Each structure stands twice: as structure tokens, then as C-alpha cells.
Amino acid sequence: MREAISEGYKEAMKARDARRTGTLRAINAAIKDRDIAHRGEGKGPMTSEEILVLLQKMVKQREESFAIYVSAGRNDLATVEKEEIDILNEFLPQGLSEAEVEDAIKAAIAKTGAAGGKDMGKVIAALKADYPGRIDFGKASAKVKAALG
């Protein structure tokens, strides 16, 4: 994932795409900051899973800003945020559809042998392991609870 971001950055610079270059530069800076923090803690560089979580956080921040700008009538700034969200999403795995999420939940329940609400953590952990970055766990947890309830 790190290599894909670096390659995208180089291509954006060659194409003189200012928005893309700036967004990818911000991603690289965030990754380097985390790598430095990890070194201070005696850990190695960020893994692809950690980079995935970082990108998801960056998307969420921009979505919040987008909503604020739209409600304030600042379409110019909202457009910038939307473009950055689109660039960030290029490096994230495709999310699952509603039907695929339902199927994944059923499979995770069967896999873990979950029988009730007390086993919800096991099911969520199995989903996170099998579908990293592809499910919105804020929404999925309610579906898991309903399926177990």
C-alpha cells in the first residue's frame, strides 16, 4: 500500500495535479509521522493494516469537514474536501454492499459459533479479521446485534 501511495504521488507530481499531489503528500507525511512515533516506541514501520486505518480516519475527517462546509454554504471548500475524499478512496479497498455485509455477518456468526449478545465481540473481531477496511463497523455492529438478538 505504501508503494502505491508513493507511485501515485510521483505520477501526480509529473502530471502537475496540485490537488492530488497535496493530498498524497499529506498521506505520506501522516505515514512518516506514525513511523517516527513507532520507532520511539520500539516498533517497526507501519503495517498495511495500520496504513489502511490511517486512510480511513483521513476520509472520515474529510467527510465531516465536507458536511460542515455544505451546511455553511461554502461549496468551494466542500468541493476541495470531496476531491480529497475521492483521492483517498482510490487507495482503500472497495466496501461491501448491504447484501454482502449481511452474508459476511451470517458467515462470521457460523464461524465463531456465536449464540447470543455476549458473543457479539467475537463476531465483530472475526469480521475485522476477514474484511479489514471493507465494512463500516458502526453500522455493522447494529446488524450483528440484531442477528444475535
N, C-alpha and C positions, 0 to 999 in steps of 0.2 A: 504494500500500500504506500509505503514511504517513497518507493521508486516511482510509482505512478504520479504521485503529487509533484515530485521533483521534475519529472519529464513534462508534465502539464505546465509547470512554471516556466521551464525553458522554452516551450512552444509558445506560450503566451507572450514572453518577452520578445521572441523573434517576430511574432505577429503584431507587436506593439499594441496589444489589447490591454489597456490600462486597468480596467475593472478586474479582469481575470488575473492579471499579474499581481495586483494589490491583494486580492482575496487569497491567492495561493501563497503569496509572501506572508500573509497573516497566519495561514495554516502552518507553514514551515517554522515561523517564529514561535508559535504555540508549542509545536513538537519539540523544538530545541530547548525551550524553557522547561518543559517537563523532563526532557532528557537530563538537563543540568540538575534539576531537583532530585531526580532518581539517583544520579551519581552521588549527590550529597547524602543520600540515604543508603548508599552502598548497593544499589540495584543497577541492573544493566539498562540499555536504552529501551524506550517504549516498545511494546509488542504491537502487532497489528490490531489486536483486540482493543488495546488501550487507545490507539490512534482512532479506531472506529468510535469509541465512546467520546473522545475529544471532538470529533467531527459532528457527532450527533448533538453534543452540547452547543457547539457553534451554530448549528442550524436552528436549534431551539431558541437561542438568544436572538438570532436574526428574525425569527418568526414573531417573537414578542415585540421587537422593535417595529417590524412591519405593521403589526396590528395597531400599535400606538400611533405611528405616522399616518395610517389610513384614517383612524378616528379623529386625528387632529387636522386632517385635510392637507397633509404635506405629501402630495403624490410624488413630488420629485425625490424625496428621501425614501418613500415607500418603494419606488422603482429600483433604487440602488440596493435596498435590502433584498428585494425579490430576485434581482440578478445574482446577488451573492449566495442566496439560498440555492438557486439553480446550479451554480458552480459547485457548491459544497455537495449537493446531492449526486453529482456525477461520480463522486468517489465513495459513496455509500452503497451498500448492497440494496437491490430492489426489495421494497417491503412486500409483505404477503397481503393478499386480498382478504376480505372478510371471511369468505368460504375457506380459504387456506388456513387462516388463523383458527377457525372452528375445528378443522381437521387436525391441525397441529395440537390443539388442546386435548382433543379426544385421544390422540396417539400418546401424548405425554401422560395423561391420566392412566391409560392402559399400561404404559411402560413402567410407571412408578408404583402402580397398584394402589393409587390414592383412593380413599373411601369416603372422606368427609372433609369438612372445612379445616381440620387440623393438619391435613396433608397438602394444603394449598402451597406452602413454601417449597415442597418437593417438586410439585408440578411446575411452578414458576422457574425453579432452578433448572429443571430439565429443558424447558422452553428456551431459557437463556443460553444453555449449552448447545442446543441443537440449531437455534435460529438467532445467532448474535446479530444485533442491529437490524433485524428484519421485522420485528414485531414491536408495536407500541405497547409497552408493558403497563402503562397507565390505564389503557383501555382493556387490555387482555386480562388484567387481574380481576376485573368485574365479571368477565366471561368465565374465567376459571372458577370463581366463587359460585356463580350460577350453576355451572356444570357439576360442581361438587355438592352444592346445597340441595 
